[in-house]
Amino acid sequence: MLGRVLKAGLAIPFAAMAAAEPSCPGGADYPTSAKADYVLACMNVNGGTQDALNRCSCSVDVIASLLPYARYQEAETVLRMRQGTGGYLAQEFRTPHTNELVRALREAQAEAEVRCF
């Protein structure tokens, strides 16, 4: 399940669970546009249903509660650059620091999956 999560870039694809709406923490420091991008990509992977909207919204809120926006933004940038960059430039995005950023994001995504899906 988590393998599909990472393929969506901003979104975390999850298997649907019970129809009950999960409770969502805050995350007000993330710009609305960043949250919307995340939710739209997540919903796309999860069938575009109302349940997906609720769970994806919860998911981005959990991530926001665990990871400051600046670190989220850095980790997302690293992941994008790793996807589209080859050769020597890709090595710039495979350092201990960038690996730590990606690890922190993936841990936040896993926690969001547990709490929301």
N, CA, C and O atoms as CSV, one atom per row, in Angstrom:
chain,resi,resn,atom,element,x,y,z
A,1,MET,N,N,0.827,-1.188,0.000
A,1,MET,CA,C,0.000,0.000,0.000
A,1,MET,C,C,0.873,1.254,0.000
A,1,MET,O,O,0.610,2.174,-0.775
A,2,LEU,N,N,1.895,1.316,0.839
A,2,LEU,CA,C,2.732,2.504,0.924
A,2,LEU,C,C,3.512,2.715,-0.366
A,2,LEU,O,O,3.860,3.849,-0.695
A,3,GLY,N,N,3.793,1.645,-1.100
A,3,GLY,CA,C,4.486,1.790,-2.374
A,3,GLY,C,C,3.701,2.635,-3.349
A,3,GLY,O,O,4.277,3.448,-4.072
A,4,ARG,N,N,2.375,2.452,-3.381
A,4,ARG,CA,C,1.536,3.280,-4.242
A,4,ARG,C,C,1.513,4.707,-3.735
A,4,ARG,O,O,1.364,5.648,-4.515
A,5,VAL,N,N,1.659,4.867,-2.437
A,5,VAL,CA,C,1.631,6.195,-1.834
A,5,VAL,C,C,2.726,7.067,-2.430
A,5,VAL,O,O,2.487,8.225,-2.771
A,6,LEU,N,N,3.884,6.531,-2.551
A,6,LEU,CA,C,5.027,7.318,-2.971
A,6,LEU,C,C,5.011,7.611,-4.466
A,6,LEU,O,O,5.636,8.577,-4.904
A,7,LYS,N,N,4.322,6.812,-5.251
A,7,LYS,CA,C,4.262,7.027,-6.692
A,7,LYS,C,C,3.440,8.246,-7.063
A,7,LYS,O,O,3.628,8.808,-8.142
A,8,ALA,N,N,2.549,8.658,-6.209
A,8,ALA,CA,C,1.660,9.768,-6.538
A,8,ALA,C,C,2.300,11.120,-6.293
A,8,ALA,O,O,1.664,12.145,-6.540
A,9,GLY,N,N,3.532,11.163,-5.818
A,9,GLY,CA,C,4.202,12.443,-5.584
A,9,GLY,C,C,3.622,13.150,-4.394
A,9,GLY,O,O,3.962,12.819,-3.258
A,10,LEU,N,N,2.763,14.106,-4.613
A,10,LEU,CA,C,2.155,14.846,-3.520
A,10,LEU,C,C,1.118,14.036,-2.783
A,10,LEU,O,O,0.897,14.248,-1.591
A,11,ALA,N,N,0.494,13.136,-3.454
A,11,ALA,CA,C,-0.613,12.413,-2.842
A,11,ALA,C,C,-0.152,11.114,-2.235
A,11,ALA,O,O,0.902,10.573,-2.568
A,12,ILE,N,N,-0.970,10.640,-1.344
A,12,ILE,CA,C,-0.745,9.338,-0.747
A,12,ILE,C,C,-1.937,8.467,-1.083
A,12,ILE,O,O,-3.008,8.658,-0.505
A,13,PRO,N,N,-1.797,7.527,-1.985
A,13,PRO,CA,C,-2.908,6.653,-2.276
A,13,PRO,C,C,-3.086,5.643,-1.145
A,13,PRO,O,O,-2.107,5.095,-0.639
A,14,PHE,N,N,-4.297,5.407,-0.762
A,14,PHE,CA,C,-4.583,4.488,0.333
A,14,PHE,C,C,-5.750,3.598,-0.018
A,14,PHE,O,O,-6.602,3.956,-0.831
A,15,ALA,N,N,-5.781,2.456,0.593
A,15,ALA,CA,C,-6.944,1.580,0.446
A,15,ALA,C,C,-8.051,2.145,1.324
A,15,ALA,O,O,-7.792,2.628,2.427
A,16,ALA,N,N,-9.276,2.085,0.836
A,16,ALA,CA,C,-10.399,2.609,1.614
A,16,ALA,C,C,-10.648,1.707,2.814
A,16,ALA,O,O,-10.487,0.489,2.745
A,17,MET,N,N,-11.043,2.332,3.906
A,17,MET,CA,C,-11.421,1.587,5.102
A,17,MET,C,C,-12.895,1.804,5.342
A,17,MET,O,O,-13.656,1.966,4.387
A,18,ALA,N,N,-13.319,1.811,6.590
A,18,ALA,CA,C,-14.729,1.998,6.930
A,18,ALA,C,C,-15.204,3.357,6.457
A,18,ALA,O,O,-14.391,4.258,6.252
A,19,ALA,N,N,-16.483,3.517,6.284
A,19,ALA,CA,C,-17.054,4.748,5.753
A,19,ALA,C,C,-17.047,5.888,6.761
A,19,ALA,O,O,-17.355,7.023,6.396
A,20,ALA,N,N,-16.709,5.623,8.008
A,20,ALA,CA,C,-16.703,6.680,9.021
A,20,ALA,C,C,-15.673,7.734,8.670
A,20,ALA,O,O,-14.564,7.406,8.251
A,21,GLU,N,N,-16.029,8.990,8.837
A,21,GLU,CA,C,-15.123,10.092,8.544
A,21,GLU,C,C,-14.085,10.195,9.646
A,21,GLU,O,O,-14.453,10.278,10.818
A,22,PRO,N,N,-12.784,10.192,9.311
A,22,PRO,CA,C,-11.745,10.288,10.330
A,22,PRO,C,C,-11.686,11.690,10.923
A,22,PRO,O,O,-12.077,12.669,10.288
A,23,SER,N,N,-11.197,11.763,12.135
A,23,SER,CA,C,-11.005,13.079,12.745
A,23,SER,C,C,-9.697,13.661,12.224
A,23,SER,O,O,-8.736,12.928,11.992
A,24,CYS,N,N,-9.662,14.960,12.042
A,24,CYS,CA,C,-8.513,15.596,11.412
A,24,CYS,C,C,-7.880,16.625,12.326
A,24,CYS,O,O,-8.584,17.433,12.931
A,25,PRO,N,N,-6.551,16.605,12.435
A,25,PRO,CA,C,-5.848,17.630,13.191
A,25,PRO,C,C,-5.725,18.914,12.385
A,25,PRO,O,O,-6.288,19.024,11.296
A,26,GLY,N,N,-5.005,19.867,12.909
A,26,GLY,CA,C,-4.852,21.164,12.251
A,26,GLY,C,C,-3.948,21.124,11.050
A,26,GLY,O,O,-4.019,20.184,10.258
A,27,GLY,N,N,-3.109,22.107,10.892
A,27,GLY,CA,C,-2.219,22.194,9.753
A,27,GLY,C,C,-2.357,23.526,9.068
A,27,GLY,O,O,-2.193,23.632,7.853
A,28,ALA,N,N,-2.663,24.555,9.854
A,28,ALA,CA,C,-2.948,25.869,9.294
A,28,ALA,C,C,-1.718,26.530,8.677
A,28,ALA,O,O,-1.873,27.492,7.924
A,29,ASP,N,N,-0.511,26.062,8.961
A,29,ASP,CA,C,0.670,26.715,8.409
A,29,ASP,C,C,0.935,26.329,6.955
A,29,ASP,O,O,1.782,26.945,6.307
A,30,TYR,N,N,0.250,25.353,6.441
A,30,TYR,CA,C,0.389,24.979,5.036
A,30,TYR,C,C,-0.501,25.883,4.195
A,30,TYR,O,O,-1.655,26.111,4.559
A,31,PRO,N,N,0.003,26.401,3.084
A,31,PRO,CA,C,-0.845,27.227,2.214
A,31,PRO,C,C,-2.011,26.396,1.673
A,31,PRO,O,O,-1.877,25.195,1.437
A,32,THR,N,N,-3.120,27.038,1.486
A,32,THR,CA,C,-4.305,26.359,0.971
A,32,THR,C,C,-4.004,25.691,-0.367
A,32,THR,O,O,-4.474,24.581,-0.618
A,33,SER,N,N,-3.238,26.339,-1.218
A,33,SER,CA,C,-2.936,25.762,-2.534
A,33,SER,C,C,-2.140,24.470,-2.409
A,33,SER,O,O,-2.355,23.541,-3.188
A,34,ALA,N,N,-1.232,24.390,-1.452
A,34,ALA,CA,C,-0.453,23.163,-1.255
A,34,ALA,C,C,-1.357,22.039,-0.757
A,34,ALA,O,O,-1.246,20.897,-1.202
A,35,LYS,N,N,-2.253,22.377,0.171
A,35,LYS,CA,C,-3.186,21.372,0.674
A,35,LYS,C,C,-4.127,20.911,-0.445
A,35,LYS,O,O,-4.425,19.723,-0.563
A,36,ALA,N,N,-4.587,21.851,-1.253
A,36,ALA,CA,C,-5.495,21.507,-2.351
A,36,ALA,C,C,-4.802,20.609,-3.368
A,36,ALA,O,O,-5.396,19.636,-3.832
A,37,ASP,N,N,-3.552,20.920,-3.725
A,37,ASP,CA,C,-2.802,20.070,-4.655
A,37,ASP,C,C,-2.691,18.650,-4.120
A,37,ASP,O,O,-2.904,17.682,-4.850
A,38,TYR,N,N,-2.360,18.537,-2.853
A,38,TYR,CA,C,-2.218,17.234,-2.220
A,38,TYR,C,C,-3.544,16.469,-2.276
A,38,TYR,O,O,-3.588,15.313,-2.695
A,39,VAL,N,N,-4.612,17.128,-1.851
A,39,VAL,CA,C,-5.923,16.468,-1.792
A,39,VAL,C,C,-6.389,16.047,-3.187
A,39,VAL,O,O,-6.897,14.939,-3.355
A,40,LEU,N,N,-6.226,16.904,-4.177
A,40,LEU,CA,C,-6.653,16.559,-5.538
A,40,LEU,C,C,-5.885,15.350,-6.083
A,40,LEU,O,O,-6.475,14.453,-6.685
A,41,ALA,N,N,-4.574,15.336,-5.868
A,41,ALA,CA,C,-3.776,14.203,-6.345
A,41,ALA,C,C,-4.152,12.930,-5.591
A,41,ALA,O,O,-4.263,11.860,-6.188
A,42,CYS,N,N,-4.346,13.048,-4.293
A,42,CYS,CA,C,-4.734,11.901,-3.470
A,42,CYS,C,C,-6.094,11.367,-3.906
A,42,CYS,O,O,-6.274,10.158,-4.048
A,43,MET,N,N,-7.046,12.264,-4.116
A,43,MET,CA,C,-8.381,11.847,-4.548
A,43,MET,C,C,-8.326,11.153,-5.899
A,43,MET,O,O,-9.028,10.166,-6.117
A,44,ASN,N,N,-7.507,11.652,-6.799
A,44,ASN,CA,C,-7.367,11.057,-8.125
A,44,ASN,C,C,-6.952,9.590,-8.026
A,44,ASN,O,O,-7.442,8.744,-8.774
A,45,VAL,N,N,-6.057,9.306,-7.109
A,45,VAL,CA,C,-5.560,7.946,-6.942
A,45,VAL,C,C,-6.571,7.069,-6.201
A,45,VAL,O,O,-6.583,5.850,-6.367
A,46,ASN,N,N,-7.408,7.691,-5.394
A,46,ASN,CA,C,-8.333,6.938,-4.542
A,46,ASN,C,C,-9.778,6.949,-5.031
A,46,ASN,O,O,-10.687,6.705,-4.237
A,47,GLY,N,N,-10.013,7.220,-6.291
A,47,GLY,CA,C,-11.339,7.072,-6.855
A,47,GLY,C,C,-12.189,8.318,-6.926
A,47,GLY,O,O,-13.286,8.270,-7.483
A,48,GLY,N,N,-11.734,9.427,-6.391
A,48,GLY,CA,C,-12.455,10.679,-6.520
A,48,GLY,C,C,-13.795,10.731,-5.807
A,48,GLY,O,O,-14.669,11.499,-6.209
A,49,THR,N,N,-13.978,9.947,-4.774
A,49,THR,CA,C,-15.249,9.906,-4.059
A,49,THR,C,C,-15.268,10.904,-2.902
A,49,THR,O,O,-14.244,11.488,-2.548
A,50,GLN,N,N,-16.441,11.083,-2.330
A,50,GLN,CA,C,-16.566,11.931,-1.140
A,50,GLN,C,C,-15.741,11.351,0.009
A,50,GLN,O,O,-15.114,12.091,0.767
A,51,ASP,N,N,-15.748,10.028,0.131
A,51,ASP,CA,C,-14.936,9.380,1.165
A,51,ASP,C,C,-13.456,9.685,0.944
A,51,ASP,O,O,-12.726,9.957,1.897
A,52,ALA,N,N,-13.017,9.639,-0.306
A,52,ALA,CA,C,-11.617,9.962,-0.615
A,52,ALA,C,C,-11.310,11.408,-0.256
A,52,ALA,O,O,-10.241,11.701,0.278
A,53,LEU,N,N,-12.237,12.313,-0.544
A,53,LEU,CA,C,-12.048,13.717,-0.172
A,53,LEU,C,C,-11.834,13.848,1.325
A,53,LEU,O,O,-10.907,14.529,1.763
A,54,ASN,N,N,-12.679,13.206,2.109
A,54,ASN,CA,C,-12.551,13.289,3.564
A,54,ASN,C,C,-11.235,12.703,4.056
A,54,ASN,O,O,-10.559,13.298,4.894
A,55,ARG,N,N,-10.880,11.551,3.542
A,55,ARG,CA,C,-9.661,10.885,3.991
A,55,ARG,C,C,-8.401,11.610,3.511
A,55,ARG,O,O,-7.424,11.711,4.253
A,56,CYS,N,N,-8.420,12.102,2.300
A,56,CYS,CA,C,-7.257,12.827,1.771
A,56,CYS,C,C,-7.072,14.163,2.488
A,56,CYS,O,O,-5.943,14.587,2.738
A,57,SER,N,N,-8.179,14.821,2.818
A,57,SER,CA,C,-8.095,16.067,3.582
A,57,SER,C,C,-7.512,15.808,4.961
A,57,SER,O,O,-6.674,16.567,5.448
A,58,CYS,N,N,-7.962,14.735,5.580
A,58,CYS,CA,C,-7.414,14.346,6.871
A,58,CYS,C,C,-5.921,14.047,6.740
A,58,CYS,O,O,-5.119,14.455,7.580
A,59,SER,N,N,-5.567,13.342,5.695
A,59,SER,CA,C,-4.179,12.935,5.483
A,59,SER,C,C,-3.239,14.136,5.407
A,59,SER,O,O,-2.193,14.146,6.056
A,60,VAL,N,N,-3.600,15.133,4.633
A,60,VAL,CA,C,-2.727,16.303,4.514
A,60,VAL,C,C,-2.666,17.058,5.836
A,60,VAL,O,O,-1.635,17.646,6.162
A,61,ASP,N,N,-3.756,17.050,6.601
A,61,ASP,CA,C,-3.737,17.694,7.914
A,61,ASP,C,C,-2.813,16.960,8.885
A,61,ASP,O,O,-2.120,17.597,9.679
A,62,VAL,N,N,-2.798,15.645,8.830
A,62,VAL,CA,C,-1.890,14.874,9.684
A,62,VAL,C,C,-0.446,15.186,9.309
A,62,VAL,O,O,0.389,15.431,10.180
A,63,ILE,N,N,-0.159,15.175,8.031
A,63,ILE,CA,C,1.205,15.486,7.583
A,63,ILE,C,C,1.595,16.878,8.052
A,63,ILE,O,O,2.712,17.086,8.525
A,64,ALA,N,N,0.680,17.830,7.924
A,64,ALA,CA,C,0.966,19.204,8.354
A,64,ALA,C,C,1.199,19.291,9.853
A,64,ALA,O,O,1.960,20.145,10.310
A,65,SER,N,N,0.564,18.430,10.620
A,65,SER,CA,C,0.761,18.457,12.072
A,65,SER,C,C,2.095,17.845,12.479
A,65,SER,O,O,2.579,18.091,13.584
A,66,LEU,N,N,2.692,17.053,11.598
A,66,LEU,CA,C,3.940,16.361,11.916
A,66,LEU,C,C,5.175,16.965,11.266
A,66,LEU,O,O,6.290,16.783,11.754
A,67,LEU,N,N,4.978,17.682,10.167
A,67,LEU,CA,C,6.110,18.168,9.386
A,67,LEU,C,C,5.889,19.633,9.040
A,67,LEU,O,O,4.906,19.966,8.378
A,68,PRO,N,N,6.784,20.513,9.475
A,68,PRO,CA,C,6.633,21.926,9.111
A,68,PRO,C,C,6.610,22.087,7.593
A,68,PRO,O,O,7.228,21.314,6.860
A,69,TYR,N,N,5.889,23.100,7.142
A,69,TYR,CA,C,5.722,23.289,5.704
A,69,TYR,C,C,7.052,23.427,4.969
A,69,TYR,O,O,7.205,22.891,3.871
A,70,ALA,N,N,7.991,24.118,5.540
A,70,ALA,CA,C,9.292,24.298,4.871
A,70,ALA,C,C,9.954,22.952,4.599
A,70,ALA,O,O,10.521,22.746,3.526
A,71,ARG,N,N,9.888,22.040,5.557
A,71,ARG,CA,C,10.487,20.703,5.352
A,71,ARG,C,C,9.683,19.893,4.346
A,71,ARG,O,O,10.252,19.171,3.528
A,72,TYR,N,N,8.362,20.012,4.404
A,72,TYR,CA,C,7.508,19.327,3.432
A,72,TYR,C,C,7.871,19.791,2.022
A,72,TYR,O,O,8.039,18.981,1.110
A,73,GLN,N,N,7.987,21.096,1.864
A,73,GLN,CA,C,8.303,21.679,0.564
A,73,GLN,C,C,9.675,21.200,0.069
A,73,GLN,O,O,9.831,20.866,-1.106
A,74,GLU,N,N,10.653,21.169,0.958
A,74,GLU,CA,C,11.986,20.687,0.579
A,74,GLU,C,C,11.930,19.219,0.156
A,74,GLU,O,O,12.512,18.841,-0.861
A,75,ALA,N,N,11.233,18.396,0.934
A,75,ALA,CA,C,11.152,16.966,0.625
A,75,ALA,C,C,10.449,16.738,-0.711
A,75,ALA,O,O,10.888,15.910,-1.509
A,76,GLU,N,N,9.373,17.457,-0.954
A,76,GLU,CA,C,8.662,17.329,-2.227
A,76,GLU,C,C,9.549,17.756,-3.391
A,76,GLU,O,O,9.524,17.137,-4.455
A,77,THR,N,N,10.318,18.793,-3.192
A,77,THR,CA,C,11.244,19.249,-4.236
A,77,THR,C,C,12.277,18.169,-4.527
A,77,THR,O,O,12.567,17.876,-5.687
A,78,VAL,N,N,12.826,17.582,-3.479
A,78,VAL,CA,C,13.811,16.512,-3.652
A,78,VAL,C,C,13.197,15.357,-4.438
A,78,VAL,O,O,13.810,14.845,-5.375
A,79,LEU,N,N,11.987,14.947,-4.057
A,79,LEU,CA,C,11.340,13.831,-4.754
A,79,LEU,C,C,11.093,14.151,-6.222
A,79,LEU,O,O,11.286,13.296,-7.087
A,80,ARG,N,N,10.671,15.367,-6.505
A,80,ARG,CA,C,10.449,15.762,-7.909
A,80,ARG,C,C,11.753,15.778,-8.690
A,80,ARG,O,O,11.811,15.320,-9.831
A,81,MET,N,N,12.789,16.302,-8.072
A,81,MET,CA,C,14.077,16.375,-8.765
A,81,MET,C,C,14.672,14.989,-8.977
A,81,MET,O,O,15.339,14.748,-9.983
A,82,ARG,N,N,14.439,14.093,-8.054
A,82,ARG,CA,C,14.922,12.725,-8.236
A,82,ARG,C,C,14.202,12.043,-9.392
A,82,ARG,O,O,14.796,11.225,-10.095
A,83,GLN,N,N,12.940,12.368,-9.593
A,83,GLN,CA,C,12.173,11.765,-10.686
A,83,GLN,C,C,12.630,12.275,-12.041
A,83,GLN,O,O,12.786,11.489,-12.975
A,84,GLY,N,N,12.846,13.573,-12.160
A,84,GLY,CA,C,13.079,14.167,-13.462
A,84,GLY,C,C,14.521,14.454,-13.789
A,84,GLY,O,O,14.818,14.969,-14.867
A,85,THR,N,N,15.418,14.138,-12.894
A,85,THR,CA,C,16.813,14.498,-13.110
A,85,THR,C,C,17.667,13.245,-13.162
A,85,THR,O,O,17.563,12.367,-12.305
A,86,GLY,N,N,18.501,13.178,-14.164
A,86,GLY,CA,C,19.408,12.052,-14.268
A,86,GLY,C,C,20.850,12.520,-14.210
A,86,GLY,O,O,21.135,13.715,-14.137
A,87,GLY,N,N,21.729,11.574,-14.242
A,87,GLY,CA,C,23.149,11.881,-14.290
A,87,GLY,C,C,23.682,12.542,-13.036
A,87,GLY,O,O,23.242,12.241,-11.926
A,88,TYR,N,N,24.624,13.437,-13.217
A,88,TYR,CA,C,25.294,14.044,-12.074
A,88,TYR,C,C,24.363,14.925,-11.257
A,88,TYR,O,O,24.559,15.056,-10.049
A,89,LEU,N,N,23.354,15.534,-11.877
A,89,LEU,CA,C,22.430,16.382,-11.128
A,89,LEU,C,C,21.620,15.577,-10.115
A,89,LEU,O,O,21.303,16.074,-9.034
A,90,ALA,N,N,21.288,14.350,-10.457
A,90,ALA,CA,C,20.525,13.508,-9.538
A,90,ALA,C,C,21.299,13.268,-8.250
A,90,ALA,O,O,20.703,13.126,-7.182
A,91,GLN,N,N,22.600,13.224,-8.345
A,91,GLN,CA,C,23.416,12.994,-7.148
A,91,GLN,C,C,23.294,14.132,-6.142
A,91,GLN,O,O,23.454,13.914,-4.941
A,92,GLU,N,N,23.016,15.325,-6.611
A,92,GLU,CA,C,22.822,16.475,-5.718
A,92,GLU,C,C,21.604,16.274,-4.819
A,92,GLU,O,O,21.498,16.897,-3.763
A,93,PHE,N,N,20.689,15.404,-5.240
A,93,PHE,CA,C,19.461,15.166,-4.486
A,93,PHE,C,C,19.473,13.806,-3.802
A,93,PHE,O,O,18.425,13.286,-3.417
A,94,ARG,N,N,20.661,13.236,-3.653
A,94,ARG,CA,C,20.830,11.963,-2.951
A,94,ARG,C,C,21.964,12.095,-1.937
A,94,ARG,O,O,22.964,11.378,-1.991
A,95,THR,N,N,21.780,13.011,-1.035
A,95,THR,CA,C,22.759,13.251,0.025
A,95,THR,C,C,22.152,12.819,1.356
A,95,THR,O,O,20.946,12.582,1.425
A,96,PRO,N,N,22.946,12.710,2.403
A,96,PRO,CA,C,22.358,12.380,3.707
A,96,PRO,C,C,21.251,13.367,4.122
A,96,PRO,O,O,20.240,12.964,4.697
A,97,HIS,N,N,21.449,14.643,3.829
A,97,HIS,CA,C,20.436,15.644,4.191
A,97,HIS,C,C,19.144,15.429,3.418
A,97,HIS,O,O,18.063,15.432,4.008
A,98,THR,N,N,19.241,15.244,2.109
A,98,THR,CA,C,18.022,15.059,1.308
A,98,THR,C,C,17.360,13.722,1.622
A,98,THR,O,O,16.133,13.620,1.604
A,99,ASN,N,N,18.161,12.698,1.911
A,99,ASN,CA,C,17.590,11.411,2.301
A,99,ASN,C,C,16.796,11.543,3.601
A,99,ASN,O,O,15.745,10.921,3.753
A,100,GLU,N,N,17.292,12.342,4.526
A,100,GLU,CA,C,16.592,12.585,5.790
A,100,GLU,C,C,15.281,13.330,5.553
A,100,GLU,O,O,14.272,13.020,6.187
A,101,LEU,N,N,15.284,14.293,4.661
A,101,LEU,CA,C,14.048,15.013,4.335
A,101,LEU,C,C,12.988,14.062,3.790
A,101,LEU,O,O,11.829,14.104,4.202
A,102,VAL,N,N,13.396,13.216,2.872
A,102,VAL,CA,C,12.461,12.264,2.266
A,102,VAL,C,C,11.984,11.261,3.310
A,102,VAL,O,O,10.806,10.904,3.326
A,103,ARG,N,N,12.876,10.804,4.176
A,103,ARG,CA,C,12.489,9.866,5.230
A,103,ARG,C,C,11.437,10.486,6.141
A,103,ARG,O,O,10.454,9.830,6.487
A,104,ALA,N,N,11.632,11.734,6.531
A,104,ALA,CA,C,10.673,12.410,7.413
A,104,ALA,C,C,9.306,12.540,6.737
A,104,ALA,O,O,8.275,12.349,7.382
A,105,LEU,N,N,9.295,12.861,5.457
A,105,LEU,CA,C,8.035,12.957,4.737
A,105,LEU,C,C,7.357,11.598,4.656
A,105,LEU,O,O,6.150,11.495,4.875
A,106,ARG,N,N,8.102,10.573,4.348
A,106,ARG,CA,C,7.511,9.233,4.234
A,106,ARG,C,C,6.972,8.745,5.580
A,106,ARG,O,O,5.951,8.058,5.626
A,107,GLU,N,N,7.640,9.090,6.657
A,107,GLU,CA,C,7.125,8.729,7.983
A,107,GLU,C,C,5.815,9.468,8.269
A,107,GLU,O,O,4.875,8.883,8.808
A,108,ALA,N,N,5.755,10.741,7.910
A,108,ALA,CA,C,4.521,11.511,8.100
A,108,ALA,C,C,3.400,10.931,7.230
A,108,ALA,O,O,2.255,10.850,7.677
A,109,GLN,N,N,3.713,10.531,6.005
A,109,GLN,CA,C,2.725,9.923,5.123
A,109,GLN,C,C,2.209,8.596,5.705
A,109,GLN,O,O,1.016,8.301,5.643
A,110,ALA,N,N,3.119,7.814,6.264
A,110,ALA,CA,C,2.704,6.542,6.858
A,110,ALA,C,C,1.781,6.776,8.053
A,110,ALA,O,O,0.785,6.071,8.217
A,111,GLU,N,N,2.107,7.753,8.878
A,111,GLU,CA,C,1.255,8.081,10.023
A,111,GLU,C,C,-0.112,8.576,9.548
A,111,GLU,O,O,-1.132,8.239,10.148
A,112,ALA,N,N,-0.141,9.370,8.482
A,112,ALA,CA,C,-1.405,9.841,7.925
A,112,ALA,C,C,-2.237,8.673,7.416
A,112,ALA,O,O,-3.459,8.667,7.565
A,113,GLU,N,N,-1.589,7.698,6.825
A,113,GLU,CA,C,-2.303,6.529,6.336
A,113,GLU,C,C,-2.963,5.783,7.503
A,113,GLU,O,O,-4.117,5.366,7.406
A,114,VAL,N,N,-2.234,5.621,8.588
A,114,VAL,CA,C,-2.772,4.926,9.757
A,114,VAL,C,C,-3.945,5.678,10.354
A,114,VAL,O,O,-4.958,5.072,10.705
A,115,ARG,N,N,-3.820,6.987,10.473
A,115,ARG,CA,C,-4.857,7.781,11.123
A,115,ARG,C,C,-6.093,8.005,10.257
A,115,ARG,O,O,-7.206,8.088,10.778
A,116,CYS,N,N,-5.913,8.102,8.961
A,116,CYS,CA,C,-7.005,8.547,8.093
A,116,CYS,C,C,-7.584,7.469,7.201
A,116,CYS,O,O,-8.721,7.587,6.745
A,117,PHE,N,N,-6.829,6.437,6.949
A,117,PHE,CA,C,-7.311,5.422,6.017
A,117,PHE,C,C,-7.418,4.113,6.741
A,117,PHE,O,O,-7.808,3.108,6.146
